[in-house]
């Protein structure tokens, strides 16, 4: 995925305004504008923002070095995918999911990822499963994941993406792709809350052990319960989603 520098500026009485760097390659304006804007939106940590983030088509087109048409087309696609929403006579804003919407996304993810875990026990090689354990080797040191929370947050996200990919089902991967893009924003926010990092790594190691043992039922249940644990956390503690 391309690298895009971004900043958020406060305008219009506190509303946030997004700035992005120009596109270097203008060969496919719509697709590259879509990729650039989606990457920036995902990197915003939207649930840490106290104000709405407003996207200005004209300003974004100027920043990207393109006309407004590919930006408008990219915005339409992002709106269909649930990342932005249009407000008549006000503009386009980055979507902040409600608590109920986040919980429902997690519930669907739990079903998809638990199916992937079942498929892994049947189809994945020992070498592939072994790479999952290697992801967490650096967190065995003193301090555990809390000592490297930003790094652990990214490894946590990679772990769940890898579980889906290792299931070897292309339709499952496609179904999970955009859902996980939404979920990575809430995972990044919640990993530092209520000692979740320590519980997370314990759950992950238990999942890996079940996968290594080819214990299909245990792997499926552990993965599903791990995801639903996040749903429970959001239900109990994520007041900022209101």
C-alpha positions in Angstrom: 0.0 0.0 0.0 1.3 3.5 -0.8 2.7 5.8 1.8 0.8 9.0 2.3 1.6 11.8 4.7 -1.4 13.4 6.4 -2.3 16.1 8.9 -5.5 17.2 10.5 -6.3 20.9 10.8 -9.1 22.4 12.8 -11.4 24.6 10.8 -14.9 26.0 10.9 -15.3 26.3 14.7 -13.4 23.1 15.6 -14.3 20.7 12.8 -11.2 18.7 11.6 -9.9 19.1 8.0 -7.8 16.4 6.3 -4.6 17.2 4.4 -2.8 14.7 2.1 0.3 14.8 0.0 0.2 15.0 -3.8 0.0 11.8 -5.8 3.3 11.1 -7.5 1.9 8.8 -10.2 -1.2 10.1 -11.9 -1.7 7.1 -14.2 -5.0 5.9 -12.6 -6.4 9.0 -10.8 -9.6 7.4 -9.4 -7.9 4.2 -8.0 -4.9 6.1 -6.6 -7.1 8.8 -5.0 -9.2 6.0 -3.5 -6.1 4.2 -2.2 -4.6 7.4 -0.8 -7.8 8.6 0.9 -8.6 5.2 2.4 -5.1 4.8 3.8 -5.2 8.2 5.4 -8.7 7.6 6.9 -7.6 4.2 8.4 -4.5 5.9 9.9 -6.5 8.7 11.6 -7.3 6.9 14.8 -10.8 8.3 14.3 -12.0 7.1 17.8 -9.3 9.3 19.4 -10.7 12.4 17.6 -13.0 14.6 19.7 -14.3 16.4 16.7 -15.8 15.3 13.4 -13.3 15.0 10.5 -14.6 16.8 7.4 -13.2 16.0 4.0 -13.1 18.9 1.5 -13.2 17.7 -2.1 -11.6 20.8 -3.5 -8.8 20.9 -1.0 -8.1 17.2 -1.3 -8.0 17.5 -5.1 -5.5 20.3 -4.8 -3.4 18.4 -2.3 -3.4 15.2 -4.5 -2.7 17.2 -7.6 -5.7 15.9 -9.5 -9.1 17.3 -10.6 -12.1 17.0 -8.4 -13.7 14.2 -10.5 -11.4 11.3 -9.3 -11.7 12.6 -5.7 -15.5 12.6 -6.0 -15.5 9.1 -7.5 -13.2 7.9 -4.7 -15.4 9.4 -2.1 -18.5 7.7 -3.6 -16.7 4.3 -3.3 -15.6 5.1 0.2 -19.2 6.0 1.1 -20.5 2.7 -0.3 -17.9 0.9 1.9 -19.0 2.8 5.0 -15.9 4.9 5.6 -17.4 8.3 4.9 -20.9 9.8 4.8 -22.3 12.8 3.0 -24.3 15.5 4.9 -26.4 17.7 2.6 -25.1 21.3 2.5 -22.4 20.5 5.0 -20.0 18.1 3.2 -18.4 14.7 3.6 -17.3 13.3 7.0 -15.3 10.3 8.1 -17.6 7.8 9.7 -17.4 7.0 13.4 -19.3 3.7 14.0 -21.8 3.5 16.8 -21.2 1.1 19.7 -24.0 -1.2 18.3 -22.4 -1.1 14.8 -19.0 -2.0 16.1 -20.3 -4.9 18.1 -22.2 -6.2 15.1 -19.0 -6.0 13.0 -17.1 -7.9 15.6 -19.8 -10.6 15.8 -19.6 -11.1 12.0 -15.8 -11.2 12.3 -15.9 -13.8 15.0 -17.9 -16.1 12.6 -15.5 -15.5 9.7 -12.3 -15.9 11.7 -13.5 -19.0 13.6 -14.3 -20.6 10.2 -10.8 -19.7 9.0 -9.3 -21.4 12.1 -11.2 -24.6 11.4 -9.9 -24.6 7.8 -6.3 -24.0 9.0 -6.3 -27.1 11.2 -7.3 -29.1 8.1 -5.3 -27.5 5.3 -2.4 -25.4 6.6 1.1 -26.7 6.8 3.1 -27.0 10.1 5.5 -24.4 8.8 2.7 -21.9 8.2 1.2 -22.4 11.6 4.7 -22.1 13.1 5.0 -18.6 11.7 2.1 -17.5 13.9 4.1 -18.3 17.0 7.1 -16.4 15.7 5.1 -13.2 15.5 5.0 -13.0 19.3 8.6 -14.1 20.1 9.8 -10.6 20.9 7.1 -10.1 23.5 8.4 -12.8 25.8 10.8 -10.3 27.4 10.3 -8.4 30.6 7.3 -6.1 30.4 5.5 -8.2 27.8 3.3 -6.4 25.2 2.9 -3.3 27.4 6.6 -2.5 27.0 6.0 -2.3 23.2 2.4 -1.4 22.9 2.5 0.3 19.5 4.5 -2.6 18.1 2.2 -5.2 19.7 -0.9 -3.4 18.4 0.4 -3.9 14.8 1.4 -7.5 15.4 -2.1 -8.1 16.9 -3.7 -6.8 13.7 -1.4 -8.9 11.5 -2.2 -12.0 13.5 -5.9 -11.7 12.8 -5.3 -10.9 9.1 -3.0 -13.9 8.8 -5.6 -16.3 10.4 -8.1 -15.2 7.7 -5.5 -15.6 4.9 -4.2 -19.0 6.1 -7.8 -20.4 5.9 -7.1 -20.6 2.2 -10.7 -19.6 1.2 -10.7 -16.7 -1.3 -14.3 -15.8 -0.8 -13.8 -15.7 3.0 -10.8 -13.4 2.5 -12.8 -11.0 0.3 -15.7 -10.9 2.7 -13.3 -10.1 5.6 -11.2 -7.4 3.8 -13.2 -4.2 4.3 -14.7 -5.5 7.5 -11.3 -5.8 9.0 -10.3 -2.3 7.8 -13.1 -0.9 9.9 -12.1 -3.2 12.8 -8.4 -2.3 12.8 -9.4 1.2 13.8 -11.3 0.0 16.9 -8.6 -2.6 17.7 -6.0 0.1 17.7 -8.0 2.0 20.2 -9.0 -0.8 22.6 -5.7 -2.7 22.8 -4.5 -0.3 25.5 -7.7 -0.4 27.6 -8.4 -2.6 30.6 -5.3 -4.7 30.4 -6.4 -6.1 27.0 -2.9 -6.4 25.7 -1.9 -9.1 28.3 -5.1 -11.0 27.8 -4.8 -10.7 24.1 -1.4 -12.4 23.9 -2.5 -15.2 26.2 -5.5 -15.8 24.0 -3.3 -15.8 20.9 -0.9 -18.3 22.3 -3.7 -20.6 23.2 -5.1 -20.3 19.7 -1.7 -21.2 18.2 -1.4 -24.2 20.5 -4.8 -25.5 19.3 -3.9 -24.9 15.7 -0.5 -26.7 16.2 -2.3 -29.7 17.7 -4.8 -29.7 14.8 -7.6 -29.5 17.4 -10.3 -28.2 15.1 -13.1 -27.7 17.6 -10.8 -26.0 20.2 -9.3 -23.7 17.6 -12.7 -22.7 16.3 -14.0 -22.0 19.8 -10.9 -20.1 21.0 -10.9 -17.8 18.0 -14.6 -17.1 18.3 -14.5 -16.5 22.0 -11.4 -14.2 21.6 -13.3 -12.0 19.1 -16.5 -12.0 21.2 -14.4 -10.9 24.1 -13.6 -7.7 22.2 -17.4 -7.3 21.6 -18.0 -7.6 25.3 -15.3 -5.1 26.1 -16.8 -2.6 23.6 -20.2 -3.1 25.2 -19.0 -2.5 28.7 -16.3 0.2 28.3 -16.5 2.0 24.9 -18.5 5.0 26.0 -16.6 7.1 23.5 -18.5 5.3 20.7 -21.7 7.1 21.8 
